[in-house]
Structures are given as C-alpha cells and as structure tokens.
Amino acid sequence: MQDFELECEFNRKYSIITRKILRMLSENCRMTLTEMSKNLKLSRRNVSKRLARIEQEFGIKYTLDISKRKLGLINPHIILIKFGNKPDIEEVVAQFNKTYVAQIVVPVKGTYDMLVYANSASFKDYIDWDRDTRRAFLLKYKMRWEQSVVIFTRIGFYPLRNELILHSRLSGEEKSMMVILNEDSRISLKDMARRLHINYKTCVYRFNELVNKKYIKRFTISMDIPKGVSMMSLFAKYVPTEGVKLAKDYTRKMFTTDEHEPLVGRYALKLSLIGSYDSFAVGAFDDKRMGKRNMVDMYRKLFGGFSPLKLEYGEISSPLIGRLPVRSMDIKAEYYSR
C-alpha cells in the first residue's frame, strides 16, 4: 500500500490549544466558552482571549454547512476557466456579480486560471447564467470553460452567499434567520431575536425548527488562507478501465490520512463529478511544490499506469467572490460519514 503520511510545517507553528480550538469551531462553532474551557481544561477567560486572537489572525467567519438539496438548490457545478487573453478582472467580477448563481470565484496559478462554484434554485436560472457568462467571455478572452455537475460531496463544503439562500424554497421567516446565521452562526438567540424584531421564545422555536428540518448540517467556520499554507486544487478525468477500483481504494486512504490535531485539515474539499471531469479536490500543503508532489503526481502514479488520465491543477489565491472552506476537521470521520 502506498504511504500517504506527510508532515506539514504550518501545522507545527501553532500550539495544540490553538489547533484544538479550531477543531471545535469547525465541528460546532456554537459551542459555548464554558464548554470549550471544560474540554480544554483552561479558564473561561483564557479561552476567550485565545479565541479573540484566533478570530483576528485567521480571519474567522462563523457560517453554515447547509443542506443544499433540502433548500432546493439542485444545480451545483464546478467550473474550470482558462483564458487565452489576459482578462480584465474587474469586468470578470462584475459579470459574475450580475446574478446570485456564482457562489465562489477564485484565481488559480497553474494549468488553468480560475475556479468557479455555482448553484441555483432553478434550471432556467442556471442555464441563463451559463449562457450569458460564456457569451461575455468566450470570444473576447478566448476562454476555455469546462463545467461538471457535483454529484457527491465526500469532504468539505462551499459556503453559500446570502443571495442564493434568498432564492431557496424556504419560507420568508426561515430565509431571514438563515441569512443571519450564514453571516454569523455563533450569534446568540437573544441578539438574533432583536435583529428579527421577534419574541425570544419565537426565535428559539424557529431556530429549533431549522435544525430539526436538517436544513443545517453543521454550524462551522470558514477562514482566510493561513500564512505559510498553499491551497492546491486538482481536477481529474480518467477512463474507468480495469484497475480503477484499486486506485480509488488508494485515493481513499490518501484523502483520509492526516496529521494529529492539524491546524488545517489536509484536504478541505473532495467532490465526485459528472461532466468535463470525474473528481475535484482542494488540499493544504506547505508550498505548491509539496502540493503538486503529494496530490497531482500521486494521482498520476495511482491512475496513470492503466487509464488515460487528464489533470488540471493549480495554486488557489484569495477569492474574488465568496469564501474558501479552509477548515480543521476530523477528516476520516467526515469522509466515512457521508
């Protein structure tokens, strides 16, 4: 069996307490300071100070891992873009901001130039957006636009924009609460009741209804890309010939191998696709060379010997629209729970 053990320097730059706090926030960011202090065996005041520093240093945003299907958001697509001509970035961002469909737009340095995650509340909205966006860019920038449908999420999530939530099948009252939680999922119910101008008990009831209906998978966090971390992305397309099953068994081990109490989980995202590509992943490494060696080259080694293989990869920059799911999770537990 291939050895996938790997130590990343950035995970050793921070104390075990910092890493444990990030893990707790990733798994349930509504955990109280009292609960956190009990788990960490530290004073509540100490935990509060550490949490404030972590929020500032990592650009923490308390958000939601949302069940897109339960909200009727049934058109998840991952899109790879390669520009033949240098684009006007302001024009590109303005075009993507014309509608609610594009959830994240990220520049990439590698074999392709831009990554887009898109979703919509209706097929018509998605088709109109797709047609209008390609019309705006295709001829002017000689763009290559390769899109795939997300059929299964094995690891991670993409934070959604509020504009998409407002187009979901939720009621008006549910949308209002979901938007507030999407902006700050750690907000107290008392503060939320005041923002919604409703009675506290009514707020508690509506909050519990959202949870009971399983619209929310997890109260979690997104964060800025930490200093000293390279986020490597990979699209893979292979022919399902003999040997693919064994290769998939190996990649399963690759994606579930991680360090003990990491600052950032090795893999932030792993999606199964249909369309231009079969698989998409985002991994965290010390630098792009390490990312290429331990993800891109590893894919070539596992699949390339028996299957024609197409790979597109690159280092992710800060998003132009949306936020990245840079998280610290128990990656093995998450992988096998879905």
C-alpha positions in Angstrom: 0.0 0.0 0.0 1.3 3.5 -0.9 2.4 5.5 2.1 0.5 8.8 2.4 1.9 10.0 5.7 3.0 13.7 5.4 4.0 16.3 7.9 3.3 20.0 7.1 5.4 22.7 8.7 2.4 25.1 9.2 0.7 22.6 11.5 3.7 22.8 13.9 3.8 26.6 14.0 0.8 26.9 16.4 0.1 25.4 19.8 -2.0 22.3 20.4 -4.6 24.6 22.1 -5.0 26.8 19.0 -5.4 23.7 16.9 -8.0 22.2 19.3 -10.0 25.4 19.4 -10.1 25.5 15.5 -11.2 21.9 15.6 -14.0 22.6 18.0 -15.2 25.7 15.9 -15.1 23.6 12.7 -17.2 20.9 14.2 -19.7 23.1 16.2 -18.9 26.8 16.3 -22.0 27.4 18.6 -20.1 25.6 21.4 -20.1 27.9 24.4 -17.0 29.3 26.0 -17.9 27.3 29.1 -18.0 24.1 27.1 -14.7 24.9 25.4 -12.9 25.7 28.6 -14.1 22.5 30.2 -12.8 20.4 27.2 -9.5 22.3 27.1 -9.2 22.3 30.9 -8.5 26.1 30.8 -10.2 29.0 32.4 -13.1 30.6 30.5 -11.2 33.9 30.5 -8.1 32.2 29.0 -10.2 30.6 26.2 -12.0 33.9 25.5 -8.6 35.7 24.9 -7.3 32.9 22.8 -10.4 32.8 20.7 -10.3 36.5 20.0 -6.7 36.2 18.8 -7.6 33.2 16.6 -10.5 35.1 15.1 -8.3 38.0 14.1 -5.3 36.1 12.9 -7.1 33.6 10.7 -10.0 35.8 9.5 -12.6 33.5 11.0 -16.1 33.8 9.7 -18.8 31.8 11.6 -21.0 30.3 8.9 -23.2 27.2 7.9 -22.7 24.0 6.2 -26.1 23.9 4.5 -28.1 21.0 3.0 -28.5 22.4 -0.5 -30.9 19.8 -1.6 -33.3 20.4 1.3 -33.3 24.1 0.3 -34.0 23.2 -3.4 -30.6 24.3 -4.6 -30.1 21.5 -7.0 -27.7 22.8 -9.7 -24.2 22.5 -8.1 -21.5 22.9 -10.7 -17.7 23.3 -10.5 -16.2 25.2 -13.5 -12.7 25.4 -14.7 -11.7 28.5 -16.7 -8.6 29.1 -18.8 -8.2 32.5 -20.5 -6.5 32.7 -23.9 -6.2 36.5 -23.4 -5.4 38.3 -20.2 -8.8 39.3 -18.7 -10.0 42.5 -17.1 -10.5 41.2 -13.6 -12.9 44.0 -12.6 -15.0 43.2 -15.6 -15.0 39.5 -14.8 -16.1 40.1 -11.2 -18.8 42.5 -12.3 -20.2 39.9 -14.7 -20.2 37.2 -12.0 -22.0 39.5 -9.6 -24.8 40.2 -12.0 -26.8 37.3 -10.6 -26.9 35.2 -7.5 -25.6 32.0 -9.2 -21.8 32.2 -8.8 -21.0 31.3 -5.1 -17.2 31.5 -5.3 -14.8 32.8 -7.9 -11.1 32.1 -7.2 -8.0 33.0 -9.3 -5.7 30.0 -9.8 -2.0 29.9 -10.7 -1.4 26.7 -12.7 -2.7 24.9 -15.7 -5.9 26.8 -15.5 -6.8 30.4 -14.4 -10.0 30.5 -12.5 -12.2 28.2 -10.4 -16.0 28.8 -10.0 -18.5 27.1 -7.8 -22.1 27.9 -9.0 -25.5 26.8 -7.9 -29.1 27.9 -8.4 -32.7 27.4 -7.4 -33.9 26.5 -10.9 -32.5 25.0 -14.1 -33.6 28.1 -16.0 -31.6 30.4 -13.7 -28.6 28.3 -14.2 -28.9 28.0 -18.0 -29.4 31.7 -18.4 -26.4 32.5 -16.2 -24.2 29.9 -18.0 -25.2 31.3 -21.4 -24.8 34.9 -20.5 -21.4 34.4 -18.8 -19.9 32.4 -21.6 -21.2 34.9 -24.2 -19.5 37.7 -22.3 -16.1 36.0 -22.1 -15.8 33.4 -24.8 -14.8 35.4 -27.8 -13.3 38.4 -26.0 -10.9 36.3 -23.9 -10.8 33.1 -26.0 -11.9 31.3 -22.9 -12.0 27.6 -22.2 -15.0 26.8 -20.0 -15.2 23.3 -18.6 -18.0 22.6 -16.2 -19.0 19.5 -14.2 -22.0 18.7 -12.1 -21.3 17.9 -8.4 -23.0 14.6 -7.7 -21.4 13.8 -4.3 -19.5 15.7 -1.7 -17.1 13.4 0.2 -15.2 16.1 2.2 -16.0 19.7 3.0 -18.5 22.3 1.8 -18.6 25.6 -0.1 -20.0 28.5 1.9 -23.1 29.9 0.2 -23.8 33.6 -0.5 -26.9 35.0 1.1 -28.3 35.9 -2.3 -28.6 32.1 -3.1 -30.4 31.4 0.3 -32.9 34.2 -0.6 -33.7 32.3 -3.8 -34.2 28.9 -2.0 -37.5 27.2 -1.3 -37.6 28.3 2.4 -40.3 30.5 3.8 -39.7 34.2 4.3 -39.2 33.7 8.0 -36.8 30.8 7.5 -34.8 32.8 5.0 -34.4 35.7 7.3 -33.0 33.6 10.1 -30.8 31.5 7.7 -29.2 34.7 6.3 -28.3 35.9 9.8 -26.8 32.5 10.7 -24.9 32.4 7.5 -23.3 35.7 8.3 -22.7 34.8 12.0 -23.7 31.3 13.1 -22.3 32.0 16.6 -24.8 34.8 17.2 -26.8 34.4 20.4 -30.5 33.7 20.1 -31.2 36.9 22.1 -29.3 39.0 19.6 -31.0 37.2 16.7 -34.4 37.9 18.2 -33.6 41.6 18.4 -32.4 41.7 14.8 -35.5 39.9 13.6 -37.8 42.0 15.8 -39.5 38.9 17.3 -40.1 37.5 20.7 -37.2 35.5 22.2 -39.3 32.3 22.6 -40.5 32.6 19.0 -36.9 32.9 17.9 -35.9 29.8 19.9 -38.8 27.9 18.3 -37.9 28.9 14.7 -34.2 28.2 15.3 -35.0 24.7 16.5 -37.3 24.1 13.5 -34.4 24.9 11.2 -32.2 22.4 13.0 -34.9 19.7 13.2 -35.7 20.0 9.5 -32.0 19.4 8.9 -31.5 22.4 6.7 -28.2 23.0 8.6 -25.7 20.2 8.5 -23.2 21.9 10.8 -22.5 25.2 12.5 -19.0 25.7 11.3 -16.3 28.2 10.1 -14.5 29.4 7.1 -11.3 31.3 7.3 -8.7 33.1 5.3 -5.9 31.0 3.9 -3.4 30.9 6.8 0.1 32.3 6.3 2.5 29.6 5.1 -0.2 27.5 3.6 -0.6 26.7 -0.1 -4.0 25.5 -1.2 -3.6 23.2 -4.2 -6.6 22.4 -6.5 -7.0 19.4 -8.8 -9.4 18.3 -11.5 -9.1 14.7 -12.6 -10.6 12.8 -15.6 -9.9 9.1 -16.1 -11.3 6.2 -18.1 -12.9 3.6 -15.8 -10.7 0.7 -17.0 -9.6 -2.3 -15.1 -7.6 -1.2 -12.1 -9.6 2.0 -11.3 -11.2 0.3 -8.3 -7.8 -0.4 -6.7 -6.7 3.2 -7.5 -9.8 4.5 -5.8 -9.1 2.4 -2.7 -5.6 4.0 -2.6 -7.0 7.6 -3.1 -9.5 6.9 -0.3 -6.5 6.3 2.0 -4.8 9.3 0.7 -7.8 11.6 1.4 -8.3 10.2 4.9 -4.6 10.4 6.1 -3.9 13.4 8.2 -1.7 14.7 11.0 -2.7 14.6 14.6 -4.7 17.7 15.6 -3.8 19.7 12.5 -4.2 23.4 12.3 -5.7 22.9 8.9 -7.1 19.6 7.6 -5.0 18.1 4.8 -8.0 18.2 2.4 -10.6 20.9 2.5 -12.7 19.6 -0.3 -13.3 16.3 -2.2 -16.1 16.1 -4.8 -17.3 13.5 -7.2 -18.3 15.0 -10.6 -20.0 14.2 -13.9 -19.1 16.1 -17.0 -15.8 17.5 -18.0 -14.1 15.9 -15.0 -14.7 13.0 -12.6 -13.1 14.4 -9.4 -12.2 17.7 -7.8 -10.1 18.2 -4.7 -8.5 21.0 -2.7 -5.6 20.2 -0.4 -3.5 22.2 2.1 0.3 22.0 1.9 3.4 24.0 2.9 4.0 25.2 -0.6 2.9 24.5 -4.2 5.7 22.0 -4.8 4.6 19.9 -1.9 1.0 20.1 -3.1 2.0 19.1 -6.7 4.1 16.2 -5.4 1.6 14.8 -2.9 -1.6 15.3 -4.8 -1.1 15.9 -8.6 1.9 13.5 -9.0 0.2 11.0 -6.7 -2.9 10.9 -8.9 -0.6 10.3 -11.9 1.1 7.4 -10.1 -2.2 5.8 -8.9 -4.2 6.1 -12.2 -1.8 6.8 -15.0 -0.4 3.3 -15.4 -3.6 1.8 -16.6 -6.0 4.6 -17.5 -5.8 7.6 -19.9 -5.6 10.5 -17.4 -6.4 14.2 -17.7 -5.3 16.5 -14.9 -5.7 20.3 -14.4 -4.2 21.8 -11.2 -3.0 25.0 -9.7 -2.5 27.0 -6.5 -5.6 28.8 -5.2 -5.4 32.5 -4.4 -7.7 34.6 -2.2 -11.3 34.5 -3.6 -12.7 37.4 -5.7 -16.2 36.3 -4.7 -17.2 34.2 -1.7 -15.0 32.4 0.8 -12.9 29.2 0.9 -13.7 26.3 3.2 -10.3 26.2 4.9 -11.1 24.1 8.0 -9.7 21.8 10.7 -11.9 18.7 10.9 -11.6 15.0 11.7 -11.2 14.2 8.1 -11.5 10.4 8.4 -14.8 10.7 10.4 -16.2 13.2 7.9 -15.1 11.1 4.9 -16.9 8.0 6.1 -20.0 9.7 7.5 -21.2 10.8 4.0 
